[in-house]
Amino acid sequence: MPAAVTVSATASATASATASATASVPAKAPTAGPVLAGKVIAIDPGHNGGNAAHPDEINRQVDIITGRKPCNTTGTETDAGYPEHAFTWDVARRLRTLLEKRGAKVVLTRPDDTGVGPCVTERAAIGNKAEADAVVSIHADGAAASGHGFHVILPGLVAGHNEAIVKPSRRLGLAIRDAYRNGTGMPYSTYLGKKGLDTRTDLGGLNLSTRPAVFVECGNMRNRGDAAKMSSPAFRERIAASLAAGLRNYLNG
């Protein structure tokens, strides 16, 4: 009997030590996948570098449901000559990199900044064909120099065409607006919209989209302060990071 008691005590001590050692090793947390894995995002860099040299092509009228408008335009520029098309292309490339690092599939509506177009109708079709979870069209405004700040353009209701995307597009717009303001420190537009939001039915990229879509006017290139920020590579990186945050918040919300 004493021997049996001794063996039992030894086994108990061993079990206790093993349990203690096991408890001291923290459980391995499951590895989290990329936060945007499986998501498709369409980025539309406004305008194109070759547009100005091809007026006949970009001035061709296209149907945007609520009317007819030019296929595309040249965009605006700062007083120092930094063009909108170059700005939107640079921000789009930076944004693509950030989104792809988070696991998203990114589709661009144009492959470079030397081409012509595509038309606004084709840009919408690219996002639709990709079945994008979100579409963001990047722009910069050319308003009066006294106005400054950014705004997000939401699709207005075009009866019989875009009912399904109006509400999700608003959620997307709110997410991007809030992230953009927090990330860049830019104020809401002082000259257009209300609290950084504007709703329109005259933009083909919104009217023709079947996916949640918004336009972002990142600032006013004719305003000296806004222009200085948008001309800075470091600030463009902040813009891209802010847009990426907004998209992440919307898609994971």
C-alpha positions in Angstrom: 0.0 0.0 0.0 2.7 2.6 0.8 4.4 1.9 -2.5 1.2 2.4 -4.4 0.6 5.7 -2.6 4.1 6.8 -3.6 3.5 6.0 -7.2 0.2 7.9 -7.2 1.8 11.0 -5.6 4.6 10.9 -8.2 2.1 10.7 -11.1 0.0 13.5 -9.6 3.1 15.7 -9.4 4.1 15.0 -13.0 0.6 15.7 -14.2 0.5 18.9 -12.3 3.9 20.0 -13.6 2.8 19.2 -17.2 -0.4 21.2 -16.8 1.4 24.1 -15.3 4.0 24.1 -18.2 1.2 23.9 -20.8 -0.7 26.7 -19.2 2.4 28.9 -19.3 2.6 28.7 -23.0 0.0 31.1 -24.6 -2.3 29.7 -27.2 -1.3 30.5 -30.7 -3.8 33.0 -32.2 -5.2 32.1 -35.6 -3.5 33.8 -38.5 -5.7 36.6 -39.9 -6.0 36.8 -43.6 -5.7 40.1 -45.6 -8.5 42.4 -44.5 -9.8 42.9 -48.1 -9.2 39.4 -49.4 -11.9 38.5 -52.0 -13.0 42.1 -52.5 -12.9 43.7 -56.0 -12.3 47.5 -56.1 -12.5 49.6 -59.3 -10.4 52.8 -59.3 -11.2 55.4 -61.9 -8.4 58.0 -62.3 -10.2 61.0 -63.9 -9.3 62.1 -67.4 -6.1 61.0 -69.2 -2.8 62.6 -70.4 -3.5 62.3 -74.1 -7.0 63.8 -74.0 -5.9 67.3 -74.9 -4.3 66.2 -78.1 -7.4 64.4 -79.3 -10.4 66.9 -79.1 -12.5 65.1 -81.7 -12.4 61.9 -79.8 -13.0 63.1 -76.3 -15.7 65.6 -77.4 -17.8 62.9 -79.0 -21.2 62.9 -77.3 -22.3 59.8 -75.3 -25.6 58.9 -73.6 -25.5 59.1 -69.8 -29.2 58.4 -69.4 -30.1 61.9 -68.2 -28.6 63.5 -71.2 -25.7 63.5 -73.6 -22.2 64.7 -72.6 -18.6 64.6 -74.0 -16.9 61.2 -74.0 -14.3 62.7 -71.6 -12.6 66.0 -70.8 -9.1 67.2 -70.2 -9.6 68.1 -66.6 -8.2 71.1 -64.7 -4.7 72.0 -63.4 -3.0 74.2 -60.7 -1.8 77.7 -61.5 1.7 76.2 -61.7 0.6 73.8 -64.4 0.2 70.5 -62.4 -2.6 68.7 -64.3 -5.5 66.9 -62.8 -4.9 63.8 -65.0 -1.4 63.4 -63.5 -2.7 63.9 -60.0 -5.5 61.4 -60.3 -3.1 58.8 -61.9 -0.5 59.2 -59.2 -3.1 58.9 -56.4 -4.7 55.9 -58.1 -1.4 54.0 -58.4 -0.6 54.7 -54.7 -4.1 53.6 -53.7 -3.9 50.4 -55.8 -0.6 49.4 -54.0 -2.2 49.9 -50.6 -5.3 48.0 -51.5 -3.5 45.1 -53.1 -1.3 44.8 -49.9 -4.6 44.3 -48.0 -5.6 41.5 -50.4 -8.0 43.3 -52.7 -8.2 42.7 -56.4 -7.9 46.2 -58.0 -9.2 47.2 -61.5 -8.1 50.5 -63.1 -10.2 52.2 -65.8 -7.0 53.2 -67.6 -3.6 51.6 -67.7 -1.4 54.7 -67.9 -1.4 58.5 -68.1 -0.5 58.8 -71.8 -3.6 57.5 -73.5 -7.0 58.9 -74.6 -10.2 58.4 -72.7 -11.8 55.9 -72.2 -15.3 57.5 -72.4 -17.2 57.9 -69.2 -19.6 55.2 -70.4 -16.7 52.7 -70.8 -15.3 53.6 -67.4 -18.6 52.7 -65.8 -18.8 49.5 -67.8 -15.3 48.4 -66.5 -16.5 48.5 -62.9 -19.7 46.7 -63.8 -18.0 44.0 -65.7 -15.5 43.4 -62.8 -18.5 43.1 -60.5 -16.7 45.6 -58.2 -17.7 45.7 -54.6 -16.9 49.4 -54.7 -16.0 52.0 -57.3 -14.1 55.2 -56.6 -13.5 57.9 -59.3 -10.7 60.2 -58.3 -10.8 63.8 -59.3 -9.6 67.3 -58.4 -11.8 70.4 -58.9 -11.2 73.6 -60.9 -13.5 76.0 -59.0 -13.0 79.6 -58.1 -9.8 80.2 -56.3 -11.6 81.5 -53.2 -13.1 78.1 -52.5 -11.2 75.2 -50.9 -11.7 71.8 -49.4 -12.9 68.4 -50.7 -16.3 66.8 -51.3 -17.6 63.3 -52.3 -20.2 63.1 -55.0 -23.0 60.5 -54.6 -25.3 59.2 -57.3 -28.7 60.7 -57.3 -31.7 58.5 -58.1 -32.3 57.9 -61.9 -35.6 56.1 -61.9 -35.5 52.7 -63.6 -31.7 52.5 -63.7 -29.8 52.9 -60.4 -32.2 52.3 -57.5 -30.1 49.3 -56.3 -26.9 51.3 -55.8 -28.1 54.6 -54.3 -28.1 53.5 -50.7 -24.9 51.4 -50.7 -23.2 54.3 -52.6 -24.2 56.7 -49.8 -22.7 54.3 -47.2 -19.5 54.2 -49.4 -19.5 58.0 -49.7 -19.9 58.5 -46.0 -17.1 56.1 -45.2 -14.7 57.8 -47.7 -15.7 61.3 -46.6 -15.0 60.5 -42.9 -11.7 58.7 -43.6 -10.5 61.4 -46.0 -11.1 64.2 -43.5 -9.5 62.3 -40.7 -6.5 61.2 -42.8 -5.7 64.4 -44.7 -7.0 67.1 -42.4 -8.7 68.7 -45.4 -11.9 70.6 -44.6 -15.2 70.0 -46.3 -15.7 72.0 -49.5 -16.6 75.6 -48.8 -18.2 76.2 -52.2 -20.2 73.1 -53.0 -22.2 70.4 -51.3 -23.2 70.1 -47.7 -20.9 68.6 -45.0 -18.6 67.2 -47.7 -21.3 65.5 -49.8 -23.0 66.4 -53.1 -25.6 64.4 -55.0 -25.7 64.5 -58.8 -27.5 62.8 -61.7 -25.4 64.4 -64.5 -22.3 62.1 -64.3 -22.2 59.1 -66.5 -19.8 57.3 -64.2 -22.5 57.3 -61.5 -25.7 57.0 -63.7 -24.4 54.0 -65.6 -22.9 52.1 -62.7 -24.5 49.0 -61.4 -22.0 48.8 -58.5 -21.7 51.1 -55.4 -19.9 54.1 -56.8 -18.8 57.6 -55.8 -16.6 60.4 -57.1 -14.1 62.2 -54.9 -13.1 65.8 -55.6 -9.9 65.7 -53.6 -9.5 69.5 -53.4 -9.6 72.6 -55.5 -6.6 72.9 -57.8 -7.3 76.6 -58.3 -7.0 77.4 -54.6 -3.4 78.1 -53.6 -3.5 76.1 -50.4 -5.2 73.0 -51.9 -2.9 73.1 -54.9 0.2 73.1 -52.7 -1.0 70.0 -50.9 -2.1 68.1 -54.0 1.2 68.9 -55.7 3.1 67.2 -52.8 4.0 63.5 -53.3 3.9 63.0 -49.5 0.4 64.5 -49.3 -0.8 62.4 -52.2 0.3 59.4 -50.2 -1.9 60.6 -47.4 -4.8 60.9 -49.8 -4.3 57.4 -51.0 -4.0 56.1 -47.4 -7.2 57.9 -46.5 -9.1 56.5 -49.5 -7.9 53.0 -48.6 -9.1 53.4 -45.1 -12.5 54.6 -46.3 -12.8 51.6 -48.6 -11.8 49.2 -45.9 -14.3 50.7 -43.4 -17.1 50.4 -46.0 -16.2 46.9 -47.2 -15.7 45.5 -43.7 -18.5 47.5 -42.1 
